[in-house]
Amino acid sequence: MDTILSIIIAGKNDNFRKNNSQVLKFNLEHTVKNIKGLNDVELILCDWGSEIKIVDEIFLEKSENFKCLYVSPNIAAKYNDGASYSFIHPYNAASRRAKGKYIIFWDADTFLMSEYFKNLYCFVKNLDDKNNINSFYWGPRYPVKYDEYVNFKDSNQLEKYLIGTNYEVESMIYGGRFGGCGASILVSKYLWEDCTGFWEKLVHWGWTDIELHHRLLTKYNYGGDLGQFGSVWAHLMSDTKEIRNQPKINSQINSPEFKANPSSWGLIDEKLTIIN
């Protein structure tokens, strides 16, 4: 069966924040559970530069449609521009190796409840390729404070807590204009290959999604907010006492070219390890 949807999540196993591995665990284990039995969906985790691989640290249920793209610390360091982690290259690297007709990216510190995942899957299944292949969609998020989830042991406990709890969505896209950070973006593989993904000059935190949004609008259609179609992500906020270990933030600049990256974008010439 052809793969209709590739889900891409990126992360690193390090001491970036003490609850980083916990939120990634919730995200991954729940996504693996949600895609179980769906032969036309794949989940790709890009493990960017971990000394100890994420899949060796976090127990995940075996699944034929889940794989880990492992980028060794030596390779990752070539693209980090002095930071401990590139926010862009892991997504691009995984996307270039994705098989899906459509690709969706979402943040490592977010969580998509089962009901919202079913809505997303149905939405993608019902997309009309002729009309939707030239459209892109952003996903909104709502905040879940660190103190609310820190004592949960697994994603099932978290989902039970979130069901029936009302949160105010903190990021929406209005008429093609950003009203906050997007938790996810859904694009066709055709569109993504055409724009060459996230601009790889913007390695650090911030602005990358807005730059991409501006660039896509010059050629493609903003299809809408995925919240309008029944999918909203929970943002598992980190302990605010901890400080982001990023020496730089990105300048608010845009690529002068629609095809922002050279043909080697997404580490396509690097020999990376794929763990099934």
Beta strands, then each sheet from edge to edge (+ up, - down):
strand 1: 5-11
strand 2: 41-48
strand 3: 66-71
strand 4: 102-106
strand 5: 110-111
strand 6: 135-139
strand 7: 141-144
strand 8: 173-174
strand 9: 177-178
strand 10: 184-188
strand 11: 221-225
strand 12: 233-236
strand 13: 273-275
sheet 1: 11+ 6+ 10- 4+ 1+ 2+ 3+ 13-
sheet 2: 5+ 12- 7-
sheet 3: 8+ 9-
end
